[in-house]
């Protein structure tokens, strides 16, 4: 029993593709007799003709482009550069004071630890700290 024309008519009436149309196997004789669009609508309402549900993608699509280390753009923070400049400046100053004999070894090591910890904001802050302690 060739029902391709009925399937095309049903697809046109229901507004879906031909592959989405499903006919009930028990009512094929009734479907064959359907000639008008109204017949198709009535059969759809009765459940003799149905539409296949939409099914999503079966497989997740892979990325087309690779994201290696060269293609990832990040904003680089200047904090580390500022830290390095400050620490070098402060260490140079404390080394100079130790050479002059204004700092003993214990005090020098304590200051080195505080410099590394980021206690001092600038050289003036370090000088204030040393002035009060020495």
N, C-alpha and C positions, 0 to 999 in steps of 0.2 A: 504494500500500500504506500504510494508516494504522496507524502504530505508536505513537500517543499514549498509549494505555493501557499498553503495554509500557514506554514511557519513564517514565510515572508510577510504575509498579511498581518499575522499576529505581531510580528516585530514592528511593523509600521504603525499599527494601531496603539500598541503599548509603549512605543518609544524606546525600545531597546534593540540590541543586536540580535541577529538570527541565532547565534550560538547561545544566547541567554534564555531562549524559549524552551520550556519543557512541556511535553504533552503527557497526560495520564494514559498509561497503556490500556487501562480498562475501558476507556471511552473513545477509542480511536475511530469507531464507526460514526459517532456523533460529530467528531472533529472533521471527518471527511465530508459530512453533509453541510458544514458551516460554509456559507458563501459571503455573507455580508460582514461589515465591520462590527455591526451591532451584535451579531452572533458570537463573534470573537470576544467582545466585551462581556457578554453574558456568561460565556464559558470561563472567562478569567474570574469573574465574580463568584461563580460556583466552585472554583478550584480545579476545574478540569485542565485548564491551561495555567501554568505558573511560570514565574521568572526565577532563574538561578540567582542566588545571592552573590553579591560582590565579594570576591576574595582578594585579600591584600597580596603584597609581594611575598613570594615563598622564601626568598633568600635575601639576606642583607647585602646591599651593594658594597663592594670594596672601594676604598678611596682611590681616585684616579691619580692623584699626585702624592708623592711621598713627602713626609715632613721630617727632614733630617735637621741636624744642628744648624746648618747654614740657612734654612728657610724660616726659622722661628725668630720672630722679632720681639725682643724684650727691651724695656726701658732700663738702662743701666744706671744704678744709683751712684752718685758722686761721694757718698759717705765714706767709702773705704779710702779713696784718694785723699780726702780731707784728713782722715784719721792718720794715714801714713805720714803726711807732711807734718802734722802737729807732733806726732810721737818722735819723729826724727829730730825736730827742732828742740823739743824738751830734753831728749836724751843727750843731745850735743851740749846743751846748757849745763845739765847736771854733771856730765863728764868734765867739762871745763871747771866747774866749781870744785870737783874732787881733786883735780890737778893742782888747783890753787891752794888746797888744804882747807877750804871752808866747809867741806863735808867729809865725815869719816865713812868707812866702808859700810857700816850698818845703816846709817842714814841714807847713803847712796842707794843701797839695795831696796830700802823701804820706798824711796821715791820712785825707783824703777818700776816697782810693783804697782804703785798708784798711777803712774803714767800709763802703764799697760792697761789698767782697769778703766782708764778714761776719766779719772777724777778731775783733772785740770782742763779748763776750757781753752786756755791760751798760756803764753809764756808769762804774762803779767800775773796771772792767777797763781802760777807756780812760784814766782818770785815773792808774792805776798805770803804764800804758805811757808816758804823757807825763811822769810824774814821774821815771821812770828815764832818759828820753831827753833831757829839757830841762835 
